[in-house]
């Protein structure tokens, strides 16, 4: 994936990308230690060894920075899922397995997850590009679970299903972080919403009706 600068829309050089990776690693470490409030732009700059002004050129605010961190975490998770695919399961079970694996990953770093989800909630229109990126990578992750063939073009109905699943997953994460939902409840919610995923026999029945 090519990374672009926010202002110019031009690809980052190798040196700029390395700097950006240091910034995201520093953000991840601070958030994992203390959550949203622990991520301070000056500390991120010092830990990543960049000038504060340079940090603001890459990420205009803490919210931009943490939403970008969430994209980075989901991208890493997607890579892990592709290396160990859940083949052999029907589509609904693959979606459940994928989202539960994602949830377990976030469960291991509750402070980091809290920071990223708070940033998503605080994001305004100025962060729309970063939020859209998180939405795209989450959609891709779910679609890859629905279709073992990643090149399959999703239908409008499938994209609608993915949006509902994504909303449920995010809501379940927030409820768990706030102590309003147990891990068992999160699992049940994911299993319930996954029933919207069409199975091959459903599509066959629709074609003959």
N, C-alpha and C positions, 0 to 999 in steps of 0.2 A: 504494500500500500504506500503510495506517495503521500508525504506529509507536506502541507502548504502553510505558508505564513498567513496570519489572519488579515493583515493589512493589505498586502500586495497580491495575494492569491498566487504567488510563485512558489515553486518547489523549494524546500529547504536544502541547503548544501549539507554535505556529510558532517561538517563541523557544527552547523546549526542544529542538525538532528541529534547529534551527540549531546549538545547542550540541553536540548529539549528533554532528552531521555534522563539526564541528571536531575533536571527540575522535577520531572514526574516521580522519579525514585525518591527524592527528598520529600516531596509531598506525601507520597504513600507511607514513608517511614513516620513522619510527624503525625499523620492522621491515624495510623495504626496504634500509635502510643497514646494519643489523647483525644481523638475524635475531631469534630469540626473546629472547636475553639482552639485546639492546639496548632492549627495550620495558620501561621502568621506569615505574611509575604516577606518580611525582612528575614525571618528565620529560614524560610525556603531558599531565599537568595544566598544566604551565608552557607547553608548546608550544601547547596548545589554549585557553589563557587562561581556565581554570576553576579553582576551588578544589579542593584534593585531596579534601576531603570530598564535594564535589559529584560528582567523578569516581567515587568509590566508591558513590554513590547510583545512578548510571547503570550502573556495571559493578563488581560486588563484588570482582573479582580480575582479574589479567592474563589468565587463561585465558578468563574471560567476555568480556573485551575483544577478544581475538584471534579467538575463535570468531565473535563478532559482526562482526569485520572480514572474516572469510571469507565470511559471509553477504552482506555488502555487496559484496565483490568478485564473488561469483557472480551477484548481482542485476545488477550493471553488465554482466557478461559476457552474461547472458541478454538484456539490452536490445540489446547489440551484435549478437547472433545473430539477433534478431528484425528488426533493421534490414537485415541482409544474410543472409536465409535461404538455405539450401542446397537450393532447390527443384529438382525434376526428377530427383533421385536416388531409388533405392529405399530403403525404411526402414533396412535395415542400413547402407548407405553413409551415410545422413544421420546416424545415430547415431555412426558412426566419425568422420565429418567434424566433428560437433559436439564430441566429446570431444577430438579432436586439436587443434581450435582452442582449446579451453579449456586443454589442456596447454601449447600454445605460449604462451598468455598468461601462465601460471604460470611457464613456463621463462624468460621475460624478466625475472622478478623472483624469483630463486631464494631470496634471504634472506627475503623476505616469505612465499613459499610454505612455506619451512621453519618459520617462526614459526607460521603458521596450522595446519599439519599437526601440529606438536608440541602445540599447544594442544588440537587435537581428540583426540590420544592421551592427554593428561593430564586431559581433562574427566571429572569425576565426576558424581554424580547432581544436584548443585547447578547444573550447567550443562546439564541435560537439555533445557530449553526452547530454548536457543540451538542445541544440537546437532541437535535435531529440526527447527529452522528450516533449518539447512544441508541436512539430509536432504530436506526438502520442496522446497527450491528446486533441488537437484540432480535429484530425481525429475521435477520439472516440466520442466527443461531436456531431459532424455532423452526424456520422453514427447512433448514438442513436436517432437523430431527424429523419433520413431517415427510420429507422426501430423501431417501438414501441417495438418489441421484441429484447432486447439487445443481445440475444444469436445468432441472425441471422448472418451467415457467409457472409461477403461482397464479391461480385464478383470483378474480376480485373477491370471491367468497372466502378463499383461503386467507387473503390479506386481512379481511375483516375479522376472521377468527383469530389471527395472530395479534391484531390490535387488542381484542378483548382479553386474550391470554396474557399479553404484556401488561395491561392495566391491572389484572388480577395479581400477577406476580409482584409488581411494584407495590401494590396495596398490601399484599401479604407480608412483604419484607418490612414495610413501615410499621405494620401492626405488631410484628414480632419484635422489632427494635424498641417500640414503645411499651412492650410488655403486655399488649392487649391480645396477643395470639401466641399459642404454644407452637412448638415445632410440629406436633401432630396436627394442629389446625392448619398450619401452612401446607402440609402435605395433603390434607383432605381438600383444601381449596384448589390446589394445583391439579389434583386428580379429577375434581369435579369439572373445572373449566376445560380440561383436556378432552372431555366428552364431546366438545364442539368440533374436534378434529375429525374430518371425514375418513372413514376406513375404506379400503378397496371395495368391500362388499356393498357399502353404502353407495359408492359411485356407480357400481354395476347395476344396483337396483334402480338408481335414478335414470340410467340409460335405457332401461327396459320398460319404464313406466310410461 
